[in-house]
Amino acid sequence: VLNTWSDINPCHTHLRDRAQAVKRGVWQAGGFPLEFPVSTLSETFQKPTPMLYRNLLAMETEELLRSYPVDGAVLLGGCDKSTP
């Protein structure tokens, strides 16, 4: 479960609870859920614009998934600016 939850991003405040629900579902389906934090962007606080960092988010997510022996992934993102 790749989670973009962060205190600094108001769009993602609900993702902490959502990630727990996803992990319960993975357990119920017979899987072994692991939660990974990934970076997040906030239009409100980043100046001049978070657009400059979108590619960095995608690269971080791709490399994180490649570096661990995982069979699947659930990506949690709350805003169009930071969906992995």
N, CA, C and O atoms as a GROMACS GRO file, in nm:
protein
  336
    1VAL      N    1   0.086  -0.116   0.000
    1VAL     CA    2   0.000   0.000   0.000
    1VAL      C    3   0.091   0.122   0.000
    1VAL      O    4   0.158   0.150   0.100
    2LEU      N    5   0.093   0.194  -0.110
    2LEU     CA    6   0.173   0.316  -0.119
    2LEU      C    7   0.083   0.433  -0.082
    2LEU      O    8  -0.016   0.461  -0.150
    3ASN      N    9   0.118   0.500   0.026
    3ASN     CA   10   0.031   0.600   0.086
    3ASN      C   11   0.094   0.738   0.078
    3ASN      O   12   0.207   0.758   0.121
    4THR      N   13   0.020   0.833   0.025
    4THR     CA   14   0.067   0.972   0.016
    4THR      C   15   0.017   1.057   0.131
    4THR      O   16   0.022   1.180   0.124
    5TRP      N   17  -0.032   0.993   0.238
    5TRP     CA   18  -0.081   1.068   0.354
    5TRP      C   19   0.030   1.154   0.411
    5TRP      O   20   0.146   1.113   0.419
    6SER      N   21  -0.008   1.276   0.451
    6SER     CA   22   0.087   1.367   0.514
    6SER      C   23   0.010   1.474   0.590
    6SER      O   24  -0.098   1.516   0.548
    7ASP      N   25   0.065   1.518   0.702
    7ASP     CA   26   0.003   1.627   0.777
    7ASP      C   27   0.000   1.757   0.698
    7ASP      O   28  -0.087   1.842   0.721
    8ILE      N   29   0.094   1.775   0.607
    8ILE     CA   30   0.105   1.902   0.537
    8ILE      C   31   0.008   1.916   0.420
    8ILE      O   32  -0.014   2.027   0.371
    9ASN      N   33  -0.050   1.806   0.376
    9ASN     CA   34  -0.138   1.812   0.259
    9ASN      C   35  -0.283   1.789   0.300
    9ASN      O   36  -0.320   1.677   0.336
   10PRO      N   37  -0.366   1.893   0.296
   10PRO     CA   38  -0.505   1.878   0.339
   10PRO      C   39  -0.588   1.783   0.252
   10PRO      O   40  -0.688   1.729   0.299
   11CYS      N   41  -0.547   1.761   0.129
   11CYS     CA   42  -0.621   1.669   0.041
   11CYS      C   43  -0.604   1.523   0.083
   11CYS      O   44  -0.682   1.438   0.042
   12HIS      N   45  -0.504   1.495   0.165
   12HIS     CA   46  -0.470   1.357   0.196
   12HIS      C   47  -0.496   1.318   0.341
   12HIS      O   48  -0.450   1.212   0.384
   13THR      N   49  -0.566   1.399   0.416
   13THR     CA   50  -0.585   1.369   0.558
   13THR      C   51  -0.664   1.240   0.581
   13THR      O   52  -0.648   1.176   0.685
   14HIS      N   53  -0.747   1.202   0.488
   14HIS     CA   54  -0.828   1.081   0.502
   14HIS      C   55  -0.752   0.953   0.466
   14HIS      O   56  -0.802   0.843   0.492
   15LEU      N   57  -0.635   0.965   0.408
   15LEU     CA   58  -0.567   0.847   0.356
   15LEU      C   59  -0.506   0.758   0.464
   15LEU      O   60  -0.482   0.640   0.438
   16ARG      N   61  -0.482   0.809   0.581
   16ARG     CA   62  -0.430   0.724   0.689
   16ARG      C   63  -0.532   0.614   0.722
   16ARG      O   64  -0.497   0.497   0.731
   17ASP      N   65  -0.657   0.655   0.739
   17ASP     CA   66  -0.763   0.557   0.768
   17ASP      C   67  -0.791   0.468   0.647
   17ASP      O   68  -0.816   0.348   0.663
   18ARG      N   69  -0.787   0.525   0.529
   18ARG     CA   70  -0.812   0.447   0.407
   18ARG      C   71  -0.706   0.338   0.390
   18ARG      O   72  -0.738   0.227   0.350
   19ALA      N   73  -0.581   0.370   0.421
   19ALA     CA   74  -0.473   0.271   0.409
   19ALA      C   75  -0.496   0.155   0.505
   19ALA      O   76  -0.470   0.040   0.470
   20GLN      N   77  -0.542   0.184   0.625
   20GLN     CA   78  -0.571   0.078   0.721
   20GLN      C   79  -0.682  -0.014   0.669
   20GLN      O   80  -0.676  -0.136   0.685
   21ALA      N   81  -0.783   0.045   0.606
   21ALA     CA   82  -0.892  -0.034   0.549
   21ALA      C   83  -0.842  -0.122   0.434
   21ALA      O   84  -0.882  -0.238   0.422
   22VAL      N   85  -0.755  -0.068   0.352
   22VAL     CA   86  -0.698  -0.145   0.241
   22VAL      C   87  -0.616  -0.261   0.296
   22VAL      O   88  -0.625  -0.373   0.245
   23LYS      N   89  -0.536  -0.234   0.398
   23LYS     CA   90  -0.454  -0.340   0.457
   23LYS      C   91  -0.540  -0.452   0.516
   23LYS      O   92  -0.506  -0.569   0.504
   24ARG      N   93  -0.650  -0.415   0.580
   24ARG     CA   94  -0.743  -0.518   0.632
   24ARG      C   95  -0.798  -0.603   0.517
   24ARG      O   96  -0.808  -0.725   0.530
   25GLY      N   97  -0.832  -0.538   0.407
   25GLY     CA   98  -0.883  -0.611   0.291
   25GLY      C   99  -0.781  -0.706   0.233
   25GLY      O  100  -0.815  -0.817   0.192
   26VAL      N  101  -0.656  -0.664   0.228
   26VAL     CA  102  -0.550  -0.751   0.178
   26VAL      C  103  -0.532  -0.871   0.270
   26VAL      O  104  -0.516  -0.984   0.222
   27TRP      N  105  -0.535  -0.849   0.402
   27TRP     CA  106  -0.528  -0.960   0.498
   27TRP      C  107  -0.642  -1.058   0.476
   27TRP      O  108  -0.621  -1.179   0.472
   28GLN      N  109  -0.762  -1.004   0.461
   28GLN     CA  110  -0.880  -1.090   0.443
   28GLN      C  111  -0.872  -1.172   0.315
   28GLN      O  112  -0.929  -1.281   0.307
   29ALA      N  113  -0.803  -1.119   0.215
   29ALA     CA  114  -0.788  -1.190   0.089
   29ALA      C  115  -0.670  -1.287   0.091
   29ALA      O  116  -0.643  -1.355  -0.008
   30GLY      N  117  -0.600  -1.294   0.205
   30GLY     CA  118  -0.489  -1.389   0.217
   30GLY      C  119  -0.353  -1.331   0.185
   30GLY      O  120  -0.256  -1.406   0.177
   31GLY      N  121  -0.344  -1.201   0.168
   31GLY     CA  122  -0.216  -1.138   0.138
   31GLY      C  123  -0.145  -1.088   0.262
   31GLY      O  124  -0.198  -1.098   0.373
   32PHE      N  125  -0.027  -1.036   0.243
   32PHE     CA  126   0.054  -0.980   0.351
   32PHE      C  127   0.078  -0.833   0.318
   32PHE      O  128   0.170  -0.801   0.243
   33PRO      N  129  -0.002  -0.743   0.375
   33PRO     CA  130   0.008  -0.602   0.337
   33PRO      C  131   0.125  -0.530   0.404
   33PRO      O  132   0.152  -0.550   0.523
   34LEU      N  133   0.192  -0.448   0.327
   34LEU     CA  134   0.297  -0.359   0.377
   34LEU      C  135   0.263  -0.218   0.331
   34LEU      O  136   0.217  -0.198   0.218
   35GLU      N  137   0.286  -0.122   0.418
   35GLU     CA  138   0.257   0.017   0.382
   35GLU      C  139   0.389   0.092   0.361
   35GLU      O  140   0.479   0.086   0.444
   36PHE      N  141   0.398   0.161   0.248
   36PHE     CA  142   0.515   0.241   0.214
   36PHE      C  143   0.473   0.387   0.204
   36PHE      O  144   0.374   0.418   0.139
   37PRO      N  145   0.547   0.477   0.267
   37PRO     CA  146   0.517   0.619   0.248
   37PRO      C  147   0.582   0.668   0.119
   37PRO      O  148   0.694   0.630   0.086
   38VAL      N  149   0.511   0.751   0.046
   38VAL     CA  150   0.567   0.816  -0.071
   38VAL      C  151   0.542   0.966  -0.059
   38VAL      O  152   0.454   1.010   0.014
   39SER      N  153   0.621   1.044  -0.131
   39SER     CA  154   0.613   1.190  -0.122
   39SER      C  155   0.477   1.241  -0.167
   39SER      O  156   0.405   1.175  -0.241
   40THR      N  157   0.445   1.359  -0.121
   40THR     CA  158   0.320   1.423  -0.157
   40THR      C  159   0.345   1.569  -0.192
   40THR      O  160   0.444   1.628  -0.150
   41LEU      N  161   0.256   1.625  -0.270
   41LEU     CA  162   0.264   1.766  -0.308
   41LEU      C  163   0.139   1.837  -0.261
   41LEU      O  164   0.031   1.778  -0.256
   42SER      N  165   0.154   1.963  -0.227
   42SER     CA  166   0.040   2.042  -0.184
   42SER      C  167   0.038   2.174  -0.260
   42SER      O  168   0.131   2.255  -0.248
   43GLU      N  169  -0.065   2.196  -0.337
   43GLU     CA  170  -0.079   2.319  -0.415
   43GLU      C  171  -0.079   2.441  -0.324
   43GLU      O  172  -0.030   2.548  -0.362
   44THR      N  173  -0.132   2.426  -0.205
   44THR     CA  174  -0.146   2.538  -0.112
   44THR      C  175  -0.011   2.590  -0.065
   44THR      O  176   0.006   2.712  -0.053
   45PHE      N  177   0.083   2.503  -0.039
   45PHE     CA  178   0.207   2.544   0.027
   45PHE      C  179   0.329   2.551  -0.063
   45PHE      O  180   0.423   2.623  -0.029
   46GLN      N  181   0.333   2.482  -0.174
   46GLN     CA  182   0.453   2.479  -0.257
   46GLN      C  183   0.451   2.592  -0.358
   46GLN      O  184   0.354   2.610  -0.433
   47LYS      N  185   0.558   2.668  -0.359
   47LYS     CA  186   0.568   2.782  -0.449
   47LYS      C  187   0.692   2.766  -0.535
   47LYS      O  188   0.793   2.720  -0.483
   48PRO      N  189   0.693   2.801  -0.661
   48PRO     CA  190   0.583   2.867  -0.731
   48PRO      C  191   0.470   2.772  -0.768
   48PRO      O  192   0.354   2.814  -0.777
   49THR      N  193   0.501   2.643  -0.790
   49THR     CA  194   0.398   2.546  -0.825
   49THR      C  195   0.452   2.404  -0.801
   49THR      O  196   0.571   2.380  -0.820
   50PRO      N  197   0.367   2.312  -0.760
   50PRO     CA  198   0.414   2.173  -0.742
   50PRO      C  199   0.432   2.099  -0.874
   50PRO      O  200   0.485   1.988  -0.876
   51MET      N  201   0.389   2.160  -0.984
   51MET     CA  202   0.401   2.096  -1.115
   51MET      C  203   0.545   2.054  -1.144
   51MET      O  204   0.569   1.955  -1.212
   52LEU      N  205   0.640   2.130  -1.091
   52LEU     CA  206   0.781   2.102  -1.117
   52LEU      C  207   0.827   1.969  -1.057
   52LEU      O  208   0.930   1.916  -1.097
   53TYR      N  209   0.752   1.915  -0.963
   53TYR     CA  210   0.793   1.796  -0.891
   53TYR      C  211   0.713   1.671  -0.926
   53TYR      O  212   0.736   1.565  -0.868
   54ARG      N  213   0.620   1.681  -1.018
   54ARG     CA  214   0.535   1.565  -1.051
   54ARG      C  215   0.615   1.447  -1.103
   54ARG      O  216   0.590   1.333  -1.064
   55ASN      N  217   0.711   1.473  -1.190
   55ASN     CA  218   0.792   1.364  -1.244
   55ASN      C  219   0.874   1.297  -1.135
   55ASN      O  220   0.894   1.176  -1.137
   56LEU      N  221   0.922   1.376  -1.038
   56LEU     CA  222   0.996   1.320  -0.926
   56LEU      C  223   0.909   1.223  -0.847
   56LEU      O  224   0.958   1.118  -0.803
   57LEU      N  225   0.782   1.256  -0.828
   57LEU     CA  226   0.691   1.165  -0.757
   57LEU      C  227   0.676   1.033  -0.832
   57LEU      O  228   0.680   0.926  -0.772
   58ALA      N  229   0.658   1.042  -0.962
   58ALA     CA  230   0.643   0.920  -1.043
   58ALA      C  231   0.769   0.834  -1.036
   58ALA      O  232   0.761   0.712  -1.022
   59MET      N  233   0.885   0.898  -1.048
   59MET     CA  234   1.010   0.823  -1.042
   59MET      C  235   1.030   0.758  -0.906
   59MET      O  236   1.075   0.643  -0.898
   60GLU      N  237   0.996   0.830  -0.798
   60GLU     CA  238   1.009   0.773  -0.664
   60GLU      C  239   0.922   0.648  -0.650
   60GLU      O  240   0.967   0.546  -0.597
   61THR      N  241   0.798   0.657  -0.695
   61THR     CA  242   0.705   0.544  -0.684
   61THR      C  243   0.754   0.424  -0.764
   61THR      O  244   0.752   0.311  -0.715
   62GLU      N  245   0.797   0.448  -0.887
   62GLU     CA  246   0.846   0.339  -0.971
   62GLU      C  247   0.967   0.270  -0.909
   62GLU      O  248   0.974   0.147  -0.905
   63GLU      N  249   1.061   0.348  -0.862
   63GLU     CA  250   1.183   0.290  -0.805
   63GLU      C  251   1.156   0.218  -0.674
   63GLU      O  252   1.218   0.115  -0.645
   64LEU      N  253   1.065   0.270  -0.595
   64LEU     CA  254   1.028   0.204  -0.470
   64LEU      C  255   0.968   0.066  -0.498
   64LEU      O  256   1.003  -0.032  -0.432
   65LEU      N  257   0.879   0.059  -0.596
   65LEU     CA  258   0.817  -0.069  -0.630
   65LEU      C  259   0.918  -0.168  -0.688
   65LEU      O  260   0.910  -0.288  -0.663
   66ARG      N  261   1.013  -0.117  -0.764
   66ARG     CA  262   1.114  -0.205  -0.823
   66ARG      C  263   1.216  -0.255  -0.721
   66ARG      O  264   1.274  -0.362  -0.739
   67SER      N  265   1.237  -0.180  -0.615
   67SER     CA  266   1.343  -0.214  -0.520
   67SER      C  267   1.300  -0.316  -0.415
   67SER      O  268   1.385  -0.368  -0.342
   68TYR      N  269   1.172  -0.346  -0.406
   68TYR     CA  270   1.123  -0.444  -0.308
   68TYR      C  271   1.054  -0.559  -0.381
   68TYR      O  272   0.993  -0.538  -0.486
   69PRO      N  273   1.064  -0.680  -0.327
   69PRO     CA  274   1.000  -0.795  -0.392
   69PRO      C  275   0.850  -0.801  -0.361
   69PRO      O  276   0.807  -0.880  -0.277
   70VAL      N  277   0.772  -0.718  -0.427
   70VAL     CA  278   0.627  -0.716  -0.404
   70VAL      C  279   0.555  -0.778  -0.523
   70VAL      O  280   0.604  -0.773  -0.636
   71ASP      N  281   0.439  -0.836  -0.496
   71ASP     CA  282   0.359  -0.899  -0.601
   71ASP      C  283   0.252  -0.807  -0.657
   71ASP      O  284   0.200  -0.832  -0.765
   72GLY      N  285   0.219  -0.702  -0.584
   72GLY     CA  286   0.116  -0.610  -0.628
   72GLY      C  287   0.125  -0.482  -0.547
   72GLY      O  288   0.200  -0.473  -0.450
   73ALA      N  289   0.047  -0.383  -0.589
   73ALA     CA  290   0.050  -0.255  -0.519
   73ALA      C  291  -0.087  -0.190  -0.524
   73ALA      O  292  -0.162  -0.203  -0.621
   74VAL      N  293  -0.119  -0.120  -0.417
   74VAL     CA  294  -0.236  -0.034  -0.411
   74VAL      C  295  -0.182   0.107  -0.391
   74VAL      O  296  -0.115   0.135  -0.292
   75LEU      N  297  -0.212   0.196  -0.485
   75LEU     CA  298  -0.162   0.334  -0.479
   75LEU      C  299  -0.272   0.424  -0.427
   75LEU      O  300  -0.383   0.426  -0.481
   76LEU      N  301  -0.242   0.501  -0.322
   76LEU     CA  302  -0.340   0.593  -0.264
   76LEU      C  303  -0.294   0.736  -0.290
   76LEU      O  304  -0.187   0.777  -0.246
   77GLY      N  305  -0.375   0.810  -0.362
   77GLY     CA  306  -0.346   0.951  -0.388
   77GLY      C  307  -0.475   1.030  -0.378
   77GLY      O  308  -0.582   0.977  -0.411
   78GLY      N  309  -0.468   1.153  -0.335
   78GLY     CA  310  -0.590   1.228  -0.310
   78GLY      C  311  -0.615   1.344  -0.404
   78GLY      O  312  -0.729   1.386  -0.420
   79CYS      N  313  -0.512   1.396  -0.467
   79CYS     CA  314  -0.528   1.512  -0.555
   79CYS      C  315  -0.466   1.480  -0.691
   79CYS      O  316  -0.383   1.391  -0.702
   80ASP      N  317  -0.507   1.552  -0.791
   80ASP     CA  318  -0.450   1.530  -0.924
   80ASP      C  319  -0.301   1.564  -0.928
   80ASP      O  320  -0.229   1.516  -1.016
   81LYS      N  321  -0.254   1.644  -0.835
   81LYS     CA  322  -0.114   1.684  -0.835
   81LYS      C  323  -0.021   1.576  -0.781
   81LYS      O  324   0.098   1.576  -0.810
   82SER      N  325  -0.074   1.484  -0.704
   82SER     CA  326   0.015   1.390  -0.637
   82SER      C  327  -0.028   1.244  -0.649
   82SER      O  328   0.013   1.162  -0.568
   83THR      N  329  -0.108   1.212  -0.746
   83THR     CA  330  -0.143   1.072  -0.767
   83THR      C  331  -0.020   1.001  -0.821
   83THR      O  332   0.033   1.039  -0.926
   84PRO      N  333   0.026   0.897  -0.750
   84PRO     CA  334   0.150   0.830  -0.793
   84PRO      C  335   0.136   0.767  -0.932
   84PRO      O  336   0.231   0.708  -0.982
   0.00000   0.00000   0.00000
